[in-house]
Amino acid sequence: MDQARSTISKIFNGEPHSYTRFNLTQNMEGDNSQVEMKLSSDMDEEAGENGVGHHHSHNSDRKPYVAQKFGRSPKNICFMAAATLLIFIIGYFIGYLVHQKKQVEAASYVSSSTPYEEYVPDERGAAPLMDWDDVKKLLSQKLSASNFETAFSEFSSVNHRAGSPGDETLANKVAKKFKEYGMNFWTDDYYIKVQDPPVSGFNKFVFKGQEERPDGFLSYSANGKVMGAIMYAHYGREVDFILLRDRNIHLTGRVVLVKAGQISFAEKVANAAKMNASAVLIYSDDNAIGDTTQLFGHVHLGSGDPYTPGFPSVNHTQFPPVQSSGLPKILAQTITAGMATRILTKLGGQTEPQEWGGSNKLGEESDVITVEVNNVLVEKRINNVFGVIKGFVDEDRYLVIGAQRDAWGPGFATSTVGTSVLVELARSISDMVKNDEFKPRRSIVFASWSAGEYGSVGATEWLEGYLSSLSMKAFSYINLDGVVSGRNGFKVAGSPLMYSVIEGALTEVKTQSSSGLSLLNQYGKGNWELNVMEPLKMENAAYPFLAFSGIPSVSFRFTSDNAEYPYFGTLLDTREKLNSATSHQVPQMAEIAAQFAGHMALRLVHDHLLEMDLTKYDRIIRSHVAQINGKVMAVQKS
């Protein structure tokens, strides 16, 4: 870890530091404010120990050495006055001569110039400005679908869960690529705690005398065994539980059965816990994945390692014995669609609300189920891989582009495509700098994160370790996770500050259609903010950058008619499944995704001024404040 911090410090002209207990203010830019204050006090103490301070405090009547050496005699006073006058006269003559020389040079320049010569501004210290159209053209020439085919083959892996040998192998491949491109690169290692399924035992539930043992699991669930009446609650949203409450249905101690989708697993469990449920069972009703497909995920309502909240999980570092408040207190387990069907067909009680659009029974007090979760807490070593293209003007200001590297299974849409886009962008932009005289004003950091499936752990640990530096130096984050899961829809989530950059990319990046329409024309449909933009969800890897560090962030994805890709969080996330969802256009869609991300990135590091939409940010804040005030007034009147 110290080696990684030292590498970062060298790249951004700082000094390396090690982590200290509960003190993470030292950063990779060499921000030593607290350390210098400490050293100052230490030197004062050392001075006292060496006798100087002690001598001064206990012998205050003794004159300083200078006063003893030069007494205040008339002779010495005259000598000092004469020396001062002589220095003043010498300085005056030097200044006079320099001023005369500048006047002669100026007159010579004016006499030799002609009125037709063009004035050339002095741009010392600035990068030679390349025309933006040339920058776009260069990026377009570097990216191609054939290159993505090669990248897919190189970064595909059947098993690369976080901390596994497969994950480490991919990390080494990414680092090798960064080195091959001539980039400064380094890795950060973390030792995180996660929950995995039991090795020797199993998780299970028993309903109506039938025992089921699902292989899927939800990391960070509470462990134990509970028994209670089962209750069907649709998607487990707050509005769903409100409908049940309005029917005078009490959920205290009950086991809740909900469908996957709409909100994250963690939010479903948190909503059930608010209603005093004892456990949550989650299944997928998407026919595409079949009746036997296992689901995987986590239920930490937050991001990062929940056992070291606010601190990076580095080795041999001591932390206060606290846990994240987002860890659930109730049991949570995924089950297959077939298991859920066998439960639903045996439920009695009321029919589900009409608003849910189904005919399932909600369940009654006699529908008792027993749920047992025996997940194990394990420590894993993960590593993030970084490569940097240094800016030519503001090299200590940087844009971060990141992609998740791990997955529960093959994870082709989850991580392989994003990692391939990340590496191809690194190759293209570094080649532009090396061979085409492109000189970005600001730096670009390319990051390959691990443990994304456990809740953006790798990215969040990095943020926690370098928070004081990143909040001042990093000005944007572009997320590449899940950028291709279809081809007929396009969605973007991001900070309002990024809206101008997003709109510019939508306008200038073209689709692969024969008509050559821009993304704005293809998907905007007259109102891109309404039809393209969506909220930034908590499970998105860009979320901690914005919410935890305050860094303007953006995430985007191609979808299938705005529908969710059903294979996320399963072992069926393969190239074949994504080919079906994109009509065998995965390389072409990845190329467009790289164009979109690259356009935003280059715009942010190329322009003299950052194109941040402060006006849009102001309007959105005012709109939300007005909504809050309206709700407050409504409550006061009622």
Backbone torsions as a table, in degrees:
resi	resn	phi	psi	omega
1	MET	NA	-42.4	178.5
2	ASP	-62.2	-37.1	178.4
3	GLN	-62.9	-39.8	178.9
4	ALA	-65.1	-43.9	179.8
5	ARG	-64.0	-37.9	178.5
6	SER	-63.7	-40.1	179.2
7	THR	-63.2	-46.4	179.0
8	ILE	-60.3	-42.6	-176.9
9	SER	-63.6	-41.3	179.4
10	LYS	-64.1	-39.0	-177.6
11	ILE	-66.2	-40.3	-176.2
12	PHE	-106.6	30.5	172.7
13	ASN	58.0	42.5	178.6
14	GLY	-121.3	-172.4	178.6
15	GLU	-115.2	138.1	-179.0
16	PRO	-73.7	148.1	176.9
17	HIS	-141.4	154.1	174.4
18	SER	-95.4	159.0	175.2
19	TYR	-68.6	145.7	173.3
20	THR	-121.2	163.8	-175.6
21	ARG	-62.6	119.6	176.0
22	PHE	58.6	20.2	179.5
23	ASN	-131.2	101.6	-176.5
24	LEU	-115.1	22.3	-176.3
25	THR	-78.4	-19.3	177.6
26	GLN	-71.4	139.7	-173.0
27	ASN	-137.7	176.9	-170.8
28	MET	-75.5	-6.8	175.8
29	GLU	-95.2	4.3	178.3
30	GLY	81.1	30.0	178.6
31	ASP	-75.5	99.2	-169.5
32	ASN	-109.3	24.2	-172.9
33	SER	-55.4	-46.2	-178.5
34	GLN	-72.2	-36.5	-179.0
35	VAL	-66.0	-41.7	-179.9
36	GLU	-64.1	-39.5	177.7
37	MET	-61.4	-39.8	179.6
38	LYS	-65.1	-43.2	-179.5
39	LEU	-64.5	-35.7	178.9
40	SER	-62.2	-46.4	179.6
41	SER	-65.8	-35.7	178.4
42	ASP	-63.4	-40.1	-179.0
43	MET	-67.5	-35.2	177.2
44	ASP	-63.2	-41.4	179.9
45	GLU	-66.5	-39.7	179.6
46	GLU	-65.9	-34.6	177.8
47	ALA	-62.4	-41.8	178.2
48	GLY	-63.1	-40.0	-178.8
49	GLU	-67.9	-30.1	-178.9
50	ASN	-81.3	-4.2	173.7
51	GLY	105.8	-15.6	-176.9
52	VAL	-68.7	-52.4	-180.0
53	GLY	-63.4	-42.5	-179.8
54	HIS	-62.1	-42.5	-179.2
55	HIS	-62.9	-40.1	-177.9
56	HIS	-67.7	-40.1	-174.8
57	SER	-76.9	-28.6	-175.8
58	HIS	-104.0	-0.8	179.5
59	ASN	-136.7	50.6	-175.5
60	SER	-67.3	-17.3	-179.2
61	ASP	-81.9	-9.3	-179.0
62	ARG	-83.4	134.5	-177.1
63	LYS	-73.5	149.4	174.7
64	PRO	-61.8	161.0	-175.8
65	TYR	-62.0	-39.9	-178.3
66	VAL	-64.3	-41.1	-178.9
67	ALA	-65.2	-33.5	177.8
68	GLN	-69.6	-40.7	-174.5
69	LYS	-69.7	-42.5	-179.4
70	PHE	-117.4	95.3	177.3
71	GLY	-70.5	164.9	-177.6
72	ARG	-86.8	52.3	177.5
73	SER	-82.2	155.5	178.9
74	PRO	-57.2	-35.2	-178.2
75	LYS	-64.6	-45.4	-178.7
76	ASN	-68.1	-36.3	179.0
77	ILE	-63.6	-44.5	179.2
78	CYS	-63.0	-39.2	-179.8
79	PHE	-62.8	-43.9	-179.4
80	MET	-66.2	-37.3	179.2
81	ALA	-65.8	-41.7	-179.3
82	ALA	-66.2	-39.8	179.2
83	ALA	-64.4	-41.1	178.9
84	THR	-62.3	-42.8	-180.0
85	LEU	-64.0	-41.7	-179.8
86	LEU	-62.6	-43.0	178.8
87	ILE	-62.2	-41.4	179.2
88	PHE	-61.5	-43.6	-178.3
89	ILE	-65.0	-42.3	-179.8
90	ILE	-63.3	-44.2	178.4
91	GLY	-61.2	-37.6	-179.2
92	TYR	-64.2	-45.1	-178.4
93	PHE	-66.9	-37.8	177.9
94	ILE	-62.6	-45.5	178.5
95	GLY	-62.2	-37.3	-180.0
96	TYR	-64.9	-45.4	-178.9
97	LEU	-64.6	-41.6	178.5
98	VAL	-62.8	-40.5	-180.0
99	HIS	-64.7	-40.1	179.8
100	GLN	-66.7	-37.6	179.9
101	LYS	-63.7	-40.5	179.3
102	LYS	-64.1	-37.6	-179.8
103	GLN	-65.7	-39.0	179.5
104	VAL	-66.0	-42.6	179.7
105	GLU	-64.5	-40.8	179.3
106	ALA	-62.9	-42.7	-179.9
107	ALA	-64.8	-38.7	178.8
108	SER	-64.4	-40.2	-179.4
109	TYR	-65.5	-42.3	-179.1
110	VAL	-64.0	-41.3	-177.5
111	SER	-68.5	-29.6	-177.5
112	SER	-88.9	-10.0	-177.9
113	SER	-88.2	154.7	175.6
114	THR	-113.1	155.1	-179.0
115	PRO	-66.7	-10.7	-177.8
116	TYR	-92.9	-7.2	-179.7
117	GLU	-74.6	138.8	-176.9
118	GLU	-85.6	139.6	179.2
119	TYR	-75.7	129.0	-179.9
120	VAL	-110.0	113.7	-178.8
121	PRO	-66.1	149.7	178.9
122	ASP	-80.2	115.4	-177.9
123	GLU	-121.3	38.3	177.3
124	ARG	-62.2	135.1	-179.2
125	GLY	89.6	-9.0	-180.0
126	ALA	-102.6	150.1	178.1
127	ALA	-75.6	137.4	175.1
128	PRO	-55.2	126.6	-171.7
129	LEU	-82.9	120.8	174.8
130	MET	-91.3	141.0	179.5
131	ASP	-60.6	138.7	-175.4
132	TRP	-60.9	-36.8	178.0
133	ASP	-62.1	-35.8	177.7
134	ASP	-69.3	-36.9	178.2
135	VAL	-62.7	-47.9	178.7
136	LYS	-59.9	-42.5	-178.1
137	LYS	-64.5	-41.2	179.4
138	LEU	-62.1	-46.0	179.8
139	LEU	-61.2	-42.3	-180.0
140	SER	-62.3	-36.0	-179.9
141	GLN	-71.2	-30.8	-175.7
142	LYS	-77.6	-30.8	-175.1
143	LEU	-93.3	137.2	178.1
144	SER	-153.1	154.7	-179.9
145	ALA	-64.1	-34.2	-179.4
146	SER	-65.1	-36.2	177.1
147	ASN	-65.0	-34.2	179.4
148	PHE	-71.1	-32.7	175.1
149	GLU	-59.1	-43.1	178.7
150	THR	-64.4	-42.8	-179.4
151	ALA	-65.3	-40.4	178.3
152	PHE	-58.7	-43.7	-179.3
153	SER	-64.2	-37.1	-176.1
154	GLU	-75.5	-34.7	-173.4
155	PHE	-105.6	8.0	174.1
156	SER	-78.8	142.2	179.9
157	SER	-154.3	137.5	-179.6
158	VAL	-72.4	-37.8	-177.3
159	ASN	-134.7	108.0	176.4
160	HIS	-145.3	53.1	173.3
161	ARG	-63.6	156.9	-177.7
162	ALA	-56.6	131.0	177.9
163	GLY	81.6	-1.7	-179.3
164	SER	-85.2	164.6	175.1
165	PRO	-57.5	-35.6	178.2
166	GLY	-64.1	-38.1	177.6
167	ASP	-65.1	-42.9	-179.9
168	GLU	-66.8	-36.6	177.5
169	THR	-61.6	-44.3	177.9
170	LEU	-64.5	-38.5	178.3
171	ALA	-60.1	-42.6	178.9
172	ASN	-65.3	-36.0	177.7
173	LYS	-64.6	-42.4	179.2
174	VAL	-64.4	-44.9	179.3
175	ALA	-61.4	-39.4	178.7
176	LYS	-62.5	-40.0	178.4
177	LYS	-64.7	-44.0	179.1
178	PHE	-60.3	-41.1	178.6
179	LYS	-65.6	-40.9	180.0
180	GLU	-61.8	-33.2	-179.4
181	TYR	-82.7	2.9	178.7
182	GLY	77.7	21.0	-178.2
183	MET	-91.8	150.1	167.0
184	ASN	-69.7	130.5	-177.4
185	PHE	-138.5	157.7	178.2
186	TRP	-161.5	170.6	176.9
187	THR	-129.1	150.3	172.8
188	ASP	-116.4	126.8	177.9
189	ASP	-101.1	141.2	177.1
190	TYR	-135.1	151.4	178.7
191	TYR	-117.9	98.1	-171.1
192	ILE	-104.1	159.2	174.6
193	LYS	-110.5	127.8	179.1
194	VAL	-136.3	164.3	173.7
195	GLN	-99.0	132.7	173.7
196	ASP	-121.8	163.2	178.7
197	PRO	-64.4	155.6	-178.5
198	PRO	-61.2	141.2	-178.7
199	VAL	-81.2	-45.7	-176.4
200	SER	-95.2	-30.3	-179.0
201	GLY	-101.7	-145.7	-178.8
202	PHE	-164.9	159.9	169.7
203	ASN	-92.7	149.0	-175.9
204	LYS	-157.5	167.8	168.8
205	PHE	-144.8	153.5	-179.6
206	VAL	-127.3	124.2	-179.7
207	PHE	-137.1	125.6	179.4
208	LYS	54.8	39.0	177.7
209	GLY	81.9	-1.0	-178.4
210	GLN	-107.2	124.4	-179.9
211	GLU	-95.8	135.0	178.1
212	GLU	-125.3	143.2	-178.7
213	ARG	-127.0	88.0	-179.8
214	PRO	-70.0	146.4	177.4
215	ASP	-88.6	-25.4	176.4
216	GLY	-69.2	166.8	-179.8
217	PHE	-158.5	167.7	176.8
218	LEU	-122.5	112.0	-179.7
219	SER	-65.0	145.6	178.5
220	TYR	76.4	11.7	172.9
221	SER	-67.8	154.3	169.6
222	ALA	-68.6	149.4	177.7
223	ASN	-99.9	156.3	177.4
224	GLY	140.1	-165.2	-178.2
225	LYS	-137.6	126.9	180.0
226	VAL	-130.6	154.8	176.6
227	MET	-131.6	132.3	179.4
228	GLY	-169.8	167.1	177.8
229	ALA	-72.0	137.7	-177.8
230	ILE	-85.5	146.7	-178.8
231	MET	-138.0	125.2	176.5
232	TYR	-80.4	130.3	-175.0
233	ALA	-133.0	35.0	173.6
234	HIS	56.8	-117.4	-179.4
235	TYR	-94.8	-1.0	179.7
236	GLY	72.8	22.5	176.9
237	ARG	-80.0	165.3	178.3
238	GLU	-60.0	-40.1	-179.3
239	VAL	-65.1	-32.0	178.1
240	ASP	-67.5	-43.1	179.5
241	PHE	-69.6	-30.2	176.5
242	ILE	-65.7	-39.9	177.6
243	LEU	-62.2	-39.8	177.9
244	LEU	-67.1	-39.9	179.4
245	ARG	-64.5	-38.1	178.8
246	ASP	-65.2	-20.2	176.1
247	ARG	-90.8	10.6	-180.0
248	ASN	62.0	34.1	176.7
249	ILE	-98.1	120.3	-178.8
250	HIS	-94.7	137.1	-175.2
251	LEU	-106.8	3.5	-178.4
252	THR	-58.6	122.9	177.7
253	GLY	77.0	2.0	-176.6
254	ARG	-90.5	156.1	175.5
255	VAL	-94.8	123.7	-173.2
256	VAL	-99.0	131.1	176.0
257	LEU	-106.7	120.6	-176.9
258	VAL	-133.4	159.3	177.4
259	LYS	-89.9	150.4	174.0
260	ALA	-73.2	151.7	178.1
261	GLY	114.4	169.7	179.2
262	GLN	71.7	-55.5	177.8
263	ILE	-132.7	171.2	-176.5
264	SER	-74.5	163.0	175.6
265	PHE	-57.7	-42.1	-178.1
266	ALA	-62.0	-39.3	179.6
267	GLU	-69.1	-37.3	177.7
268	LYS	-61.0	-46.0	-178.9
269	VAL	-66.9	-40.1	179.2
270	ALA	-63.8	-40.7	178.3
271	ASN	-64.4	-40.8	178.9
272	ALA	-66.5	-38.1	179.2
273	ALA	-63.4	-35.6	177.7
274	LYS	-62.9	-28.6	179.8
275	MET	-90.8	9.2	177.6
276	ASN	67.3	27.0	174.0
277	ALA	-69.8	160.8	-177.6
278	SER	-100.2	-21.6	-178.9
279	ALA	-163.1	162.1	179.3
280	VAL	-133.2	131.1	172.3
281	LEU	-112.0	131.2	-175.5
282	ILE	-122.0	134.4	178.6
283	TYR	-138.4	164.6	175.8
284	SER	-107.1	132.9	178.2
285	ASP	-103.0	14.6	178.4
286	ASP	-75.3	120.5	-177.3
287	ASN	-63.3	-20.9	-175.7
288	ALA	-65.8	-29.0	-174.4
289	ILE	-94.0	-7.8	175.9
290	GLY	82.9	178.8	-173.6
291	ASP	-86.8	-14.0	-172.8
292	THR	-114.4	4.4	-177.1
293	THR	-73.6	129.7	-179.7
294	GLN	-85.4	147.0	178.4
295	LEU	-109.4	144.0	179.6
296	PHE	-130.8	149.4	178.7
297	GLY	176.3	-162.6	177.6
298	HIS	-140.7	161.5	-177.5
299	VAL	-126.6	27.8	173.9
300	HIS	-81.8	118.8	179.7
301	LEU	-80.0	74.3	-177.1
302	GLY	164.3	-164.2	179.2
303	SER	-137.0	160.8	-179.7
304	GLY	87.8	-178.9	177.9
305	ASP	-72.3	113.0	-175.7
306	PRO	-70.9	-8.2	-179.3
307	TYR	-96.2	-2.9	171.7
308	THR	-137.2	59.2	-175.8
309	PRO	-63.9	129.0	178.3
310	GLY	85.2	-5.4	-178.8
311	PHE	-128.0	146.2	175.6
312	PRO	-75.7	139.9	-176.2
313	SER	-84.7	66.3	179.0
314	VAL	-88.6	160.3	-175.6
315	ASN	-72.2	143.3	175.5
316	HIS	62.2	21.2	176.0
317	THR	-104.0	131.9	-176.9
318	GLN	-90.5	140.9	-178.2
319	PHE	-131.1	156.7	176.2
320	PRO	-65.3	147.2	-176.5
321	PRO	-76.3	73.4	179.7
322	VAL	-127.6	160.6	175.4
323	GLN	-127.4	158.9	178.7
324	SER	-63.2	139.7	176.6
325	SER	-69.3	-10.7	179.4
326	GLY	-83.9	-2.5	176.5
327	LEU	-73.4	131.6	-177.2
328	PRO	-74.0	153.1	177.6
329	LYS	-100.3	-1.6	-178.4
330	ILE	-118.0	165.8	-178.2
331	LEU	-76.9	147.5	177.2
332	ALA	-144.8	136.6	-176.3
333	GLN	-152.9	139.9	174.1
334	THR	-89.9	149.9	175.8
335	ILE	-134.9	163.9	179.8
336	THR	-79.4	165.2	178.2
337	ALA	-62.7	-36.1	179.0
338	GLY	-65.1	-41.6	177.2
339	MET	-62.7	-42.3	-180.0
340	ALA	-64.0	-39.5	179.1
341	THR	-62.0	-40.7	179.7
342	ARG	-66.2	-27.9	176.3
343	ILE	-77.4	-48.9	-174.6
344	LEU	-61.8	-36.7	-178.1
345	THR	-70.4	-13.7	-178.9
346	LYS	-106.4	3.3	-178.2
347	LEU	-81.1	148.4	174.1
348	GLY	-114.3	-160.2	177.2
349	GLY	87.8	-160.0	-176.4
350	GLN	-71.2	157.6	173.1
351	THR	-80.2	146.6	-178.0
352	GLU	-58.3	154.3	-179.9
353	PRO	-56.2	148.4	-178.2
354	GLN	-60.8	-30.7	-178.5
355	GLU	-61.8	-22.6	-178.2
356	TRP	-82.7	-14.8	173.9
357	GLY	72.1	26.2	179.2
358	GLY	-133.2	-171.4	-178.8
359	SER	-130.7	19.7	-179.7
360	ASN	-70.5	151.2	171.9
361	LYS	-82.7	148.3	-177.2
362	LEU	-80.9	-24.9	-176.3
363	GLY	104.4	153.0	179.2
364	GLU	-131.5	176.6	-172.3
365	GLU	-59.6	-26.6	-178.2
366	SER	-81.5	-9.3	-179.7
367	ASP	-84.6	74.3	-173.6
368	VAL	-87.8	137.4	178.9
369	ILE	-132.7	147.6	176.6
370	THR	-114.3	128.3	-179.0
371	VAL	-120.1	134.4	179.8
372	GLU	-132.1	125.7	179.6
373	VAL	-121.8	127.8	-176.5
374	ASN	-129.7	42.0	178.6
375	ASN	-62.6	155.6	-178.5
376	VAL	-116.5	141.7	178.2
377	LEU	-87.9	123.7	-178.4
378	VAL	-129.7	155.5	175.1
379	GLU	-102.6	135.2	-179.8
380	LYS	-129.0	143.5	172.6
381	ARG	-94.4	122.3	177.5
382	ILE	-120.4	161.9	176.9
383	ASN	-140.3	138.8	171.1
384	ASN	-97.9	141.9	-179.7
385	VAL	-113.9	134.0	-177.0
386	PHE	-127.6	145.2	170.5
387	GLY	-137.3	144.6	-174.8
388	VAL	-130.9	139.5	167.5
389	ILE	-107.2	113.0	-173.2
390	LYS	-76.5	140.6	175.9
391	GLY	-74.3	159.7	-177.5
392	PHE	-96.4	-9.8	179.6
393	VAL	-123.2	-65.4	-179.6
394	ASP	-105.5	70.7	-174.6
395	GLU	-69.6	-17.2	178.3
396	ASP	-91.5	9.2	171.3
397	ARG	-114.1	127.6	-172.1
398	TYR	-141.7	148.4	172.4
399	LEU	-95.1	139.1	178.8
400	VAL	-111.6	129.6	174.1
401	ILE	-118.2	124.5	-173.9
402	GLY	-134.5	155.9	177.9
403	ALA	-147.8	140.3	176.0
404	GLN	-70.7	141.1	-176.8
405	ARG	-108.2	-25.7	-175.0
406	ASP	-93.5	168.6	177.0
407	ALA	-162.1	160.7	177.9
408	TRP	-66.4	-36.7	-179.6
409	GLY	-135.9	-132.2	177.8
410	PRO	-60.3	-38.8	173.7
411	GLY	55.6	43.4	-175.7
412	PHE	-65.2	-51.2	177.4
413	ALA	-74.0	-31.8	-177.2
414	THR	-66.2	-46.3	-171.9
415	SER	-134.7	-33.0	-174.9
416	THR	-63.8	-45.7	-179.3
417	VAL	-64.9	-45.0	-179.6
418	GLY	-62.4	-42.6	178.2
419	THR	-63.9	-39.2	178.7
420	SER	-65.1	-41.9	177.4
421	VAL	-63.4	-41.3	178.9
422	LEU	-59.5	-49.4	-177.4
423	VAL	-67.8	-39.0	179.0
424	GLU	-67.2	-36.5	175.1
425	LEU	-65.8	-41.2	177.9
426	ALA	-61.1	-43.8	179.0
427	ARG	-63.3	-46.1	-175.1
428	SER	-66.0	-47.2	-175.9
429	ILE	-71.9	-38.4	177.2
430	SER	-64.7	-35.2	176.7
431	ASP	-67.9	-36.7	175.9
432	MET	-61.8	-39.2	179.6
433	VAL	-71.0	-41.6	-173.3
434	LYS	-75.0	-40.9	-169.5
435	ASN	-115.4	-13.9	-174.6
436	ASP	-120.2	13.0	175.2
437	GLU	60.7	26.3	172.1
438	PHE	-79.6	129.4	-176.9
439	LYS	-126.4	94.4	179.0
440	PRO	-64.7	141.5	178.8
441	ARG	-69.3	-38.7	-174.7
442	ARG	-117.0	165.1	-176.0
443	SER	-84.4	156.6	175.2
444	ILE	-123.3	125.6	176.2
445	VAL	-106.5	121.8	176.3
446	PHE	-99.0	127.0	-173.5
447	ALA	-126.7	130.4	174.3
448	SER	-109.4	110.8	-173.2
449	TRP	-92.4	148.8	171.6
450	SER	-111.5	166.0	177.9
451	ALA	59.8	33.8	175.3
452	GLY	-68.4	-32.1	-178.0
453	GLU	-68.9	-19.3	178.8
454	TYR	-92.3	10.0	178.1
455	GLY	109.3	53.1	177.8
456	SER	47.8	44.2	-174.0
457	VAL	-67.1	-48.7	-177.9
458	GLY	-58.9	-45.8	-179.7
459	ALA	-65.3	-43.1	-177.2
460	THR	-68.1	-38.8	178.4
461	GLU	-62.3	-37.7	177.0
462	TRP	-64.9	-42.5	177.9
463	LEU	-62.3	-42.1	-179.5
464	GLU	-65.9	-35.0	-178.5
465	GLY	-73.6	-31.9	-175.5
466	TYR	-122.2	30.9	-172.5
467	LEU	-58.4	-47.8	-175.1
468	SER	-62.8	-30.6	179.3
469	SER	-82.7	-47.0	-175.3
470	LEU	-63.6	-36.1	-178.5
471	SER	-64.6	-20.7	179.3
472	MET	-103.0	-30.4	-170.6
473	LYS	-102.0	-38.0	-179.1
474	ALA	-82.8	125.4	-175.0
475	PHE	-106.6	-11.7	178.3
476	SER	-160.9	154.7	173.5
477	TYR	-132.7	133.4	177.1
478	ILE	-116.3	121.3	-176.8
479	ASN	-97.7	134.0	-177.9
480	LEU	-112.0	12.0	-179.1
481	ASP	-71.3	132.8	174.6
482	GLY	57.9	36.4	-174.5
483	VAL	-71.1	-20.2	178.7
484	VAL	-128.8	111.6	173.6
485	SER	-135.5	10.7	179.7
486	GLY	178.3	-165.8	-179.5
487	ARG	-144.9	-9.5	-175.0
488	ASN	-95.7	-10.6	179.5
489	GLY	-131.3	161.1	179.5
490	PHE	-145.5	127.7	-177.9
491	LYS	-129.8	143.5	178.3
492	VAL	-131.8	136.6	174.0
493	ALA	-126.7	136.0	-178.8
494	GLY	-175.2	172.9	177.5
495	SER	-67.1	144.9	175.8
496	PRO	-57.5	-26.9	178.0
497	LEU	-62.6	-22.3	-176.5
498	MET	-93.5	0.5	-173.4
499	TYR	-60.2	-39.6	-179.9
500	SER	-65.0	-42.1	178.8
501	VAL	-65.7	-41.2	179.2
502	ILE	-62.8	-46.0	-179.2
503	GLU	-63.0	-39.5	178.1
504	GLY	-62.3	-41.7	179.1
505	ALA	-67.7	-41.1	177.8
506	LEU	-60.3	-36.8	-176.4
507	THR	-74.1	-36.9	-170.2
508	GLU	-98.9	-21.2	179.5
509	VAL	-86.1	131.1	-176.6
510	LYS	-96.3	153.6	173.9
511	THR	-84.4	176.9	179.5
512	GLN	-90.1	3.7	-177.8
513	SER	-68.8	156.8	-178.3
514	SER	-64.3	-24.3	-179.8
515	SER	-76.8	-15.2	178.9
516	GLY	67.7	30.9	180.0
517	LEU	-68.8	151.6	173.7
518	SER	-77.7	164.4	175.8
519	LEU	-60.2	-33.8	179.6
520	LEU	-64.0	-45.6	-180.0
521	ASN	-71.1	-35.0	-177.0
522	GLN	-71.9	-43.1	-172.5
523	TYR	-116.0	-16.6	-177.3
524	GLY	-69.8	-38.2	177.4
525	LYS	52.2	44.6	175.1
526	GLY	86.8	-19.3	179.5
527	ASN	-149.1	86.8	-172.6
528	TRP	-67.1	-32.0	-179.9
529	GLU	-66.0	-32.7	179.5
530	LEU	-82.5	-40.8	-172.2
531	ASN	-94.2	-18.6	-177.2
532	VAL	-110.6	-42.3	-174.8
533	MET	-75.4	144.3	177.5
534	GLU	-141.4	161.5	179.8
535	PRO	-65.2	150.1	176.0
536	LEU	-84.4	113.1	-173.9
537	LYS	-84.4	159.1	-176.2
538	MET	-63.7	-33.1	-178.2
539	GLU	-77.8	-6.6	177.5
540	ASN	-73.6	135.7	-178.1
541	ALA	-64.3	-18.9	177.4
542	ALA	-78.0	-16.4	-175.1
543	TYR	-60.6	-48.9	-179.7
544	PRO	-63.3	-29.7	177.7
545	PHE	-63.2	-41.1	-178.6
546	LEU	-80.9	-47.5	-173.2
547	ALA	-79.6	-36.8	-175.4
548	PHE	-90.2	-40.1	-175.0
549	SER	-108.6	-10.8	180.0
550	GLY	72.8	21.9	-179.3
551	ILE	-90.5	122.3	177.9
552	PRO	-54.7	128.2	-171.4
553	SER	-134.0	158.7	178.7
554	VAL	-145.6	143.0	176.2
555	SER	-138.3	145.8	-177.5
556	PHE	-146.8	164.5	-178.9
557	ARG	-163.4	143.5	169.0
558	PHE	-89.0	133.4	-175.5
559	THR	-127.1	174.0	176.4
560	SER	-100.2	99.8	179.5
561	ASP	50.6	41.3	178.4
562	ASN	62.9	15.6	177.5
563	ALA	-93.3	156.0	180.0
564	GLU	-77.9	142.6	175.0
565	TYR	-71.1	119.1	-169.8
566	PRO	-75.4	-9.4	-172.2
567	TYR	-97.8	-1.7	173.3
568	PHE	-61.6	137.4	178.8
569	GLY	76.3	17.8	177.3
570	THR	-129.2	174.6	175.8
571	LEU	-90.2	6.9	-178.5
572	LEU	-99.7	7.7	-178.4
573	ASP	-78.7	80.5	-174.6
574	THR	-117.1	172.4	177.6
575	ARG	-62.6	-38.2	-178.5
576	GLU	-63.5	-42.4	179.6
577	LYS	-65.9	-40.0	179.7
578	LEU	-72.0	-31.7	174.0
579	ASN	-59.9	-41.8	179.2
580	SER	-64.8	-37.9	-177.7
581	ALA	-74.2	-20.6	-176.9
582	THR	-116.5	13.3	-177.6
583	SER	55.1	42.2	178.1
584	HIS	59.3	37.0	179.1
585	GLN	-116.7	29.9	-175.8
586	VAL	-61.1	-49.2	179.3
587	PRO	-60.8	-39.2	179.8
588	GLN	-66.3	-40.4	178.8
589	MET	-68.7	-36.2	177.3
590	ALA	-65.2	-35.8	177.6
591	GLU	-64.1	-42.6	178.5
592	ILE	-66.0	-40.5	178.0
593	ALA	-60.4	-42.0	177.9
594	ALA	-65.6	-37.7	176.5
595	GLN	-61.8	-42.8	-177.9
596	PHE	-66.0	-49.2	179.8
597	ALA	-65.3	-41.8	-179.8
598	GLY	-65.5	-36.7	178.1
599	HIS	-61.3	-47.5	179.6
600	MET	-64.2	-42.6	-178.1
601	ALA	-63.7	-48.2	-177.6
602	LEU	-67.2	-33.9	177.3
603	ARG	-62.9	-39.6	-176.6
604	LEU	-74.4	-26.6	179.9
605	VAL	-101.1	-9.5	-177.3
606	HIS	-94.0	-45.0	-172.9
607	ASP	-67.7	149.9	178.3
608	HIS	-63.4	-40.5	178.3
609	LEU	-113.2	139.9	176.2
610	LEU	-68.1	131.5	-176.4
611	GLU	-88.1	70.3	179.0
612	MET	-97.9	130.8	-173.6
613	ASP	-88.3	81.0	-179.3
614	LEU	-67.8	-34.2	179.8
615	THR	-63.4	-44.1	178.4
616	LYS	-63.0	-40.7	179.1
617	TYR	-61.1	-41.9	179.5
618	ASP	-64.2	-42.6	-178.7
619	ARG	-64.6	-41.9	-178.4
620	ILE	-67.7	-40.8	177.7
621	ILE	-61.5	-45.7	179.6
622	ARG	-62.3	-37.2	179.2
623	SER	-64.5	-44.1	179.6
624	HIS	-67.5	-38.1	177.6
625	VAL	-62.6	-40.5	178.4
626	ALA	-63.7	-39.6	178.5
627	GLN	-65.0	-41.7	178.9
628	ILE	-63.5	-45.0	178.9
629	ASN	-61.4	-37.2	178.5
630	GLY	-64.8	-40.6	178.1
631	LYS	-68.2	-37.9	177.9
632	VAL	-62.7	-43.6	179.5
633	MET	-64.9	-37.9	178.9
634	ALA	-64.3	-39.0	178.7
635	VAL	-67.8	-40.0	-179.8
636	GLN	-64.9	-33.9	-179.3
637	LYS	-75.7	-29.2	-175.1
638	SER	-79.8	NA	NA
